[in-house]
Amino acid sequence: MEVGPDRQDNDERLVARFLQGDESAFDGLVTRHRQGVYRLAYRLLGSHEEADDVSQEAFLRAYRGLRGFRGDAAFRTWITRIVINLALSVRRGRAPTVPLEDAPELRNDADGPDMALRRQVRTAVGGLPPRQRQVLVLKVYEGMKFAEIAQAAGMSIGTAKATFFQAVRNLRARLAPPAGVQDGEA
């Protein structure tokens, strides 16, 4: 969900048009942000179906709440916060599951080392505590600055930084080879 100065200006104009009664302006906001919203939801949840549901619900809530939008934050930050809240609700309500690709009888590392490594990283990120996962996803995959993350996640900039570095430390521990195993020995 990259937003440059022109894009932010356009978001502000679209919000202003919507607030003046031009409901078609919301379509522009959806078009501009739908891929980023879906991508964020998928990275937080790891399920295409849940990401679809959360994306739709996020835009529905944004549509309903846009008239009360104060503009204290950018539209992108606001919709990101909605997605985070919805994803956390979904994660709290779901039963623990094992991703299909991690089931031992279905794993196929013949896809090559890159696919195996991607799977390993995805599993490690998915195993992070929810707050660490959300901050890591916003920083690494969405390219947000710590100030944007702090605002979207409802925390201080210092907490966002500390949470990110805890997530990185946890990922290193999860991805490190077992003690006594050299590269290529696994």
NORDANOR-V505324 format. One record per run of one state. SS is the DSSP state (hx for helix, st for strand, lp for the rest). FROM is the first residue (numbers start at 1). TO is the last residue. If there is no record, write none. Layout:
ss: {SS;SS}
from: {FROM;FROM}
to: {TO;TO}
This chain:
ss: {lp;hx;lp;hx;lp;hx;lp;hx;lp;hx;lp;hx;lp;hx;lp;hx;lp;hx;lp;hx;lp;hx;lp}
from: {1;5;20;25;46;48;69;75;94;100;103;104;107;109;112;113;127;130;142;146;154;157;176}
to: {4;19;24;45;47;68;74;93;99;102;103;106;108;111;112;126;129;141;145;153;156;175;186}
